[in-house]
């Protein structure tokens, strides 16, 4: 078998080894259903079983999507997104694959841009532009406590279901999951040159509300020790946005202080004992939609990595829903 360059999976079949390329996108789904990127006809595999995601630093994550029989890396069941290493053995149902991610070749001295050539697709050169974005970070609360109180199989199914539904909700509201980090997700909305359209901002906070509602009902489907809750940080500002996808399938990711602050705002909600923390710019856009201290109070928070305290506007999901209800009534 002649190996293609770049990361790939190897599937052993009765007729020999099959090579599954992991280039041309940043996300690949695995399952029995025909709508997956990799369709595996194994009756022990769920219709939408698992997902592989490539981050901007080249790392690959395996995320189980709440499959009935689980996803395994080197024989160990995956409960939360796990980083894959070159040569890892992946098991879905009774199907085994090997993950390979060869070390990149040293760059040529005169190389200024990186371009990957493959018979499967034509990649664009990596582009980075400064764009106005909104970044939402959502984190499951008391996750570590729950892992000590719950069977590993139930944990995997419940958290996998949460990741899948979170991705679906974020997609419904105009974005995508940019990162899966342990028990958290990050989503990015890219705005136009004229600023944030009011409808866009409403869409973002509607997504936040929908994520909270979805999370709060998971215990009705799985025997969890307590209802799950989330915390959320939302920040708006300029960032460097990279497009590393093809023309018909852009693959964006964002880098910079706007992104870092969104994570810090989410962390600050734990200090404040609240559910949501908004950056100053985000709040200013919401003010134009009728937001006030009645819904999101102003706080000064000390955030890791920042020398000076930062202004945050924070509240509960009930406050958020009251604001959305008021906005809808006025609209």
C-alpha positions as CSV (number, residue, x, y, z in Angstrom):
1,X,0.0,0.0,0.0
2,X,1.4,3.4,-1.0
3,X,0.8,5.9,1.8
4,X,-0.4,9.3,1.0
5,X,1.1,12.4,2.7
6,X,-0.6,14.0,5.7
7,X,-2.7,12.5,8.5
8,X,-4.9,9.5,7.7
9,X,-6.7,6.5,9.1
10,X,-6.1,2.9,8.1
11,X,-9.1,0.6,8.0
12,X,-8.4,-3.1,7.8
13,X,-11.0,-4.9,5.6
14,X,-11.3,-8.5,4.2
15,X,-9.9,-7.2,0.9
16,X,-6.9,-5.4,2.5
17,X,-6.0,-2.1,4.0
18,X,-8.1,1.0,3.2
19,X,-6.6,4.5,3.4
20,X,-8.9,7.3,4.7
21,X,-7.4,10.7,4.2
22,X,-7.7,13.4,6.9
23,X,-7.0,16.4,4.8
24,X,-9.4,18.9,3.1
25,X,-11.5,19.7,6.1
26,X,-11.2,20.1,9.9
27,X,-14.0,17.8,10.9
28,X,-14.9,14.2,9.9
29,X,-17.8,12.2,11.3
30,X,-17.9,8.4,11.6
31,X,-20.9,6.2,11.8
32,X,-23.3,3.8,10.1
33,X,-25.5,6.4,8.5
34,X,-24.8,7.6,4.9
35,X,-24.5,11.2,6.0
36,X,-21.1,10.6,7.7
37,X,-17.8,11.4,6.1
38,X,-16.7,7.8,6.9
39,X,-19.5,5.2,6.7
40,X,-18.7,2.0,8.5
41,X,-21.2,-0.8,7.9
42,X,-20.9,-2.3,11.4
43,X,-24.2,-3.1,13.2
44,X,-22.4,-2.4,16.5
45,X,-21.7,1.2,15.4
46,X,-24.3,4.0,16.0
47,X,-25.7,6.0,13.1
48,X,-23.7,9.0,14.2
49,X,-21.0,7.4,16.3
50,X,-17.9,9.7,16.6
51,X,-16.1,12.7,15.2
52,X,-12.5,13.6,14.5
53,X,-11.6,17.3,14.7
54,X,-8.3,18.9,13.7
55,X,-7.3,22.1,15.6
56,X,-5.4,25.0,14.1
57,X,-2.2,23.7,15.8
58,X,-2.5,20.4,13.9
59,X,-3.7,18.3,16.9
60,X,-6.5,15.8,16.3
61,X,-9.3,15.2,18.8
62,X,-11.6,12.2,18.9
63,X,-15.1,13.0,20.2
64,X,-17.6,10.3,20.9
65,X,-21.1,11.5,19.9
66,X,-23.1,9.6,22.5
67,X,-22.7,6.2,20.8
68,X,-24.4,3.3,22.4
69,X,-21.4,1.0,22.4
70,X,-18.7,3.6,22.9
71,X,-15.5,4.8,21.2
72,X,-12.1,3.5,22.3
73,X,-8.5,4.7,21.9
74,X,-5.9,2.0,22.6
75,X,-8.6,0.0,24.4
76,X,-9.7,2.8,26.7
77,X,-13.2,4.2,26.4
78,X,-13.5,7.9,25.5
79,X,-15.7,10.0,27.8
80,X,-14.5,13.4,26.8
81,X,-12.6,14.7,23.7
82,X,-9.2,13.1,23.7
83,X,-6.0,14.2,21.8
84,X,-4.8,11.5,19.4
85,X,-1.2,10.5,19.0
86,X,0.5,9.0,15.9
87,X,-0.2,5.2,15.8
88,X,-3.2,5.2,18.1
89,X,-5.6,2.3,17.7
90,X,-9.3,3.5,17.4
91,X,-12.2,1.0,18.0
92,X,-15.8,1.7,17.0
93,X,-18.1,-1.3,17.6
94,X,-16.2,-4.2,16.1
95,X,-14.3,-2.0,13.6
96,X,-10.7,-1.1,14.2
97,X,-8.7,1.7,12.6
98,X,-5.2,3.1,13.1
99,X,-4.6,6.8,13.3
100,X,-1.4,8.2,11.6
101,X,-0.2,11.8,11.7
102,X,3.3,11.9,10.3
103,X,5.6,14.7,11.5
104,X,5.6,17.6,9.0
105,X,8.6,17.9,6.8
106,X,11.0,20.8,7.6
107,X,10.0,24.0,5.7
108,X,12.1,25.1,2.8
109,X,14.3,28.2,3.6
110,X,12.5,30.4,1.0
111,X,9.0,29.1,1.7
112,X,6.6,31.9,2.6
113,X,3.2,30.1,2.4
114,X,2.2,26.5,3.0
115,X,0.2,24.6,0.4
116,X,-0.8,20.9,0.5
117,X,-1.3,19.0,-2.7
118,X,-3.4,15.9,-2.9
119,X,-5.5,14.1,-5.5
120,X,-8.4,14.3,-3.1
121,X,-8.7,18.1,-3.0
122,X,-6.9,21.4,-3.8
123,X,-6.1,23.4,-0.8
124,X,-6.0,27.1,-0.6
125,X,-3.1,29.0,0.8
126,X,-3.5,29.9,4.4
127,X,-4.9,33.3,4.8
128,X,-5.2,35.5,7.9
129,X,-7.3,38.6,8.1
130,X,-8.4,40.9,10.9
131,X,-12.1,40.5,11.4
132,X,-14.8,41.5,14.0
133,X,-16.0,38.4,15.7
134,X,-18.0,37.2,18.7
135,X,-16.6,34.3,20.6
136,X,-18.7,32.1,22.9
137,X,-17.2,29.7,25.4
138,X,-19.5,27.2,27.1
139,X,-18.3,24.9,30.0
140,X,-20.1,22.1,31.9
141,X,-20.3,22.9,35.6
142,X,-19.2,20.4,38.3
143,X,-18.0,18.0,35.6
144,X,-15.1,16.6,37.7
145,X,-17.5,15.9,40.6
146,X,-19.9,14.0,38.2
147,X,-17.1,11.8,36.9
148,X,-16.6,10.4,40.4
149,X,-20.2,9.6,40.8
150,X,-21.2,8.0,37.5
151,X,-20.5,4.9,35.5
152,X,-18.0,5.5,32.7
153,X,-20.4,4.1,30.0
154,X,-23.2,6.5,31.1
155,X,-20.8,9.4,31.4
156,X,-19.5,8.7,27.8
157,X,-23.0,8.5,26.4
158,X,-24.3,11.6,28.3
159,X,-21.3,13.8,27.5
160,X,-21.1,12.6,23.9
161,X,-24.8,13.5,23.5
162,X,-24.1,16.9,24.9
163,X,-21.3,17.6,22.5
164,X,-23.4,16.5,19.5
165,X,-26.4,18.5,20.5
166,X,-24.3,21.5,21.3
167,X,-22.8,21.4,17.8
168,X,-26.3,21.1,16.3
169,X,-27.6,24.1,18.3
170,X,-24.6,26.2,17.5
171,X,-25.0,25.3,13.8
172,X,-28.7,26.2,13.9
173,X,-27.7,29.7,15.1
174,X,-25.2,30.5,12.4
175,X,-21.9,29.3,13.7
176,X,-19.8,26.1,14.2
177,X,-17.9,24.5,17.1
178,X,-14.3,25.8,16.6
179,X,-12.9,23.9,19.5
180,X,-13.7,21.0,21.9
181,X,-11.7,21.4,25.1
182,X,-12.3,18.8,27.7
183,X,-15.8,19.6,28.9
184,X,-16.2,22.9,27.0
185,X,-16.9,24.1,23.5
186,X,-15.9,27.4,21.7
187,X,-18.0,28.9,18.9
188,X,-17.2,31.9,16.7
189,X,-19.5,34.2,14.8
190,X,-17.7,36.3,12.1
191,X,-19.3,39.7,11.5
192,X,-19.3,42.1,8.6
193,X,-17.2,45.1,8.1
194,X,-20.0,47.5,9.3
195,X,-20.2,45.9,12.7
196,X,-22.5,43.4,14.4
197,X,-26.0,43.3,12.9
198,X,-28.6,43.3,15.7
199,X,-30.2,40.1,14.4
200,X,-26.8,38.4,14.6
201,X,-26.4,39.4,18.3
202,X,-29.9,38.1,19.1
203,X,-29.0,34.9,17.3
204,X,-25.9,34.4,19.4
205,X,-27.7,34.9,22.8
206,X,-30.5,32.7,21.6
207,X,-27.9,30.0,21.0
208,X,-26.6,30.5,24.5
209,X,-30.1,30.1,25.9
210,X,-30.8,27.0,23.9
211,X,-27.6,25.4,25.1
212,X,-28.5,26.0,28.7
213,X,-32.0,24.5,28.2
214,X,-30.6,21.5,26.4
215,X,-28.0,20.9,29.1
216,X,-30.6,21.1,31.9
217,X,-32.7,18.3,30.4
218,X,-29.9,15.7,29.9
219,X,-30.7,14.1,33.3
220,X,-34.1,13.2,32.0
221,X,-32.4,10.9,29.4
222,X,-29.5,9.7,31.4
223,X,-29.3,8.6,35.1
224,X,-27.0,11.5,36.2
225,X,-26.4,12.3,39.9
226,X,-27.6,15.8,39.4
227,X,-29.0,18.0,36.6
228,X,-26.1,19.5,34.4
229,X,-25.5,23.2,34.2
230,X,-23.3,25.3,32.0
231,X,-21.4,28.6,32.4
232,X,-20.9,30.9,29.4
233,X,-18.6,33.7,28.4
234,X,-19.3,35.9,25.3
235,X,-16.9,38.5,23.9
236,X,-16.9,40.6,20.8
237,X,-13.8,42.2,19.2
238,X,-11.3,42.0,16.5
239,X,-9.2,38.9,15.9
240,X,-7.0,37.3,13.3
241,X,-9.2,34.9,11.4
242,X,-7.6,32.1,9.4
243,X,-9.1,30.4,6.4
244,X,-7.3,27.1,5.8
245,X,-10.1,25.4,3.9
246,X,-11.0,25.1,0.2
247,X,-13.0,27.7,-1.6
248,X,-16.2,25.7,-1.3
249,X,-15.5,24.6,2.3
250,X,-13.9,27.5,4.3
251,X,-12.4,26.4,7.5
252,X,-12.1,29.3,9.9
253,X,-10.5,29.6,13.3
254,X,-9.8,32.7,15.3
255,X,-6.7,33.8,17.3
256,X,-6.0,36.7,19.7
257,X,-7.0,38.5,22.8
258,X,-10.7,38.5,21.9
259,X,-10.7,34.7,22.0
260,X,-8.6,34.5,25.2
261,X,-10.8,37.0,27.0
262,X,-13.9,34.9,26.1
263,X,-12.4,32.0,28.1
264,X,-11.6,34.3,31.0
265,X,-15.1,35.7,31.0
266,X,-16.5,32.2,31.3
267,X,-14.1,31.5,34.1
268,X,-15.2,34.7,35.9
269,X,-18.8,33.5,36.1
270,X,-17.6,31.0,38.8
271,X,-16.1,33.8,40.8
272,X,-19.3,35.8,40.5
273,X,-21.6,32.9,41.2
274,X,-23.5,33.6,38.0
275,X,-24.1,31.9,34.6
276,X,-23.1,34.4,32.0
277,X,-20.4,37.0,31.6
278,X,-20.3,39.4,28.7
279,X,-17.5,41.6,27.4
280,X,-18.0,45.4,27.3
281,X,-18.3,45.5,23.5
282,X,-20.8,42.6,23.5
283,X,-22.9,44.4,26.1
284,X,-22.8,47.7,24.1
285,X,-24.3,45.9,21.2
286,X,-27.0,44.4,23.4
287,X,-27.7,47.8,24.9
288,X,-28.9,48.8,21.5
289,X,-31.4,46.0,21.7
290,X,-32.7,47.1,25.1
291,X,-30.2,45.4,27.6
292,X,-29.7,47.2,30.9
293,X,-28.5,46.7,34.5
294,X,-32.0,45.1,35.0
295,X,-30.7,42.1,33.1
296,X,-26.9,42.1,33.2
297,X,-25.2,43.9,36.1
298,X,-21.8,45.5,35.8
299,X,-18.8,43.9,37.6
300,X,-15.1,44.5,37.8
301,X,-13.2,41.2,37.6
302,X,-9.6,40.2,38.0
303,X,-8.7,37.9,35.1
304,X,-5.7,35.7,34.8
305,X,-3.1,37.1,32.3
306,X,-4.5,40.7,32.6
307,X,-2.7,43.3,34.7
308,X,-5.7,45.5,35.2
309,X,-9.2,44.4,36.3
310,X,-11.7,44.0,33.4
311,X,-15.3,45.1,33.1
312,X,-17.8,42.3,32.7
313,X,-21.6,42.4,32.5
314,X,-23.0,39.2,34.1
315,X,-26.2,37.5,35.0
316,X,-28.1,34.3,35.1
317,X,-29.8,32.3,32.3
318,X,-33.1,33.4,33.8
319,X,-31.9,37.0,33.3
320,X,-31.0,36.2,29.7
321,X,-34.4,34.7,29.0
322,X,-36.2,37.7,30.5
323,X,-34.2,39.9,28.2
324,X,-35.0,37.8,25.2
325,X,-38.7,37.8,26.1
326,X,-38.6,41.6,26.5
327,X,-36.8,42.0,23.2
328,X,-39.2,39.7,21.4
329,X,-42.2,41.6,22.8
330,X,-40.7,45.0,21.7
331,X,-39.8,43.6,18.4
